[in-house]
């Protein structure tokens, strides 16, 4: 058994594990290990055209905010030790 891509409108919408004969009957395409759901299937090739994940920077905290967090954590730790 191998992994196959279910393709709709040029996009991989699902991955199935199947015997080659059944996969061929269903029109599923053998899936390379690096491809997955959301990839495009263009001219017989799998292409990763998914948008890059958006990197969200954590909010910048002031020294006072960080110290307040530290004090709160220290209080929690001390309550565990009691």
C-alpha positions in Angstrom: 0.0 0.0 0.0 1.1 3.5 -0.7 0.0 7.1 -0.2 -2.1 8.7 -3.0 -3.4 12.3 -3.5 -7.0 13.0 -4.1 -7.0 16.0 -6.4 -9.8 18.3 -7.1 -9.5 21.4 -9.4 -5.7 21.0 -9.4 -5.3 20.9 -5.6 -4.6 18.0 -3.2 -7.6 17.8 -1.0 -7.0 14.5 0.8 -4.5 11.7 1.1 -5.4 8.1 1.1 -3.6 4.8 1.6 -4.4 2.4 -1.1 -3.4 -0.5 -3.4 -2.1 0.8 -6.7 -4.8 -0.9 -8.8 -7.7 0.7 -6.7 -5.9 4.1 -6.7 -5.7 4.0 -10.5 -9.4 3.2 -10.7 -10.2 6.2 -8.5 -7.9 8.5 -10.5 -5.7 9.1 -7.4 -2.1 10.1 -8.0 0.9 8.6 -6.2 2.0 11.1 -3.6 5.7 11.9 -3.0 6.8 12.0 0.7 7.3 15.8 0.7 3.9 16.7 -0.7 0.6 17.0 1.2 -2.8 18.5 1.5 -3.1 22.0 0.1 -0.4 21.5 -2.5 -1.2 22.2 -6.2 -0.9 19.5 -8.9 0.2 21.2 -12.1 1.2 19.4 -15.3 1.8 16.2 -13.4 4.0 17.8 -10.7 3.2 18.6 -7.1 3.9 22.3 -6.3 3.8 23.9 -2.9 2.0 27.2 -3.5 0.6 27.5 0.0 1.2 30.9 1.5 4.1 31.2 3.9 2.9 31.3 7.6 2.7 34.7 9.0 5.3 35.4 11.7 3.8 37.3 14.6 6.3 38.9 16.8 5.5 38.8 20.5 4.6 42.1 22.0 7.5 44.1 23.4 7.3 44.3 27.2 8.7 46.9 29.4 11.2 46.2 32.1 8.5 46.8 34.7 6.1 44.4 33.0 8.7 41.7 32.9 9.6 42.2 36.6 5.9 42.0 37.5 5.6 38.7 35.6 8.7 37.4 37.4 7.3 38.4 40.8 4.0 36.6 40.0 5.9 33.5 38.9 8.0 33.6 42.1 4.9 33.9 44.2 3.4 30.8 42.4 6.6 28.8 43.0 6.7 29.8 46.7 3.1 28.7 47.2 4.0 25.3 45.8 6.8 24.9 48.2 4.6 25.7 51.3 
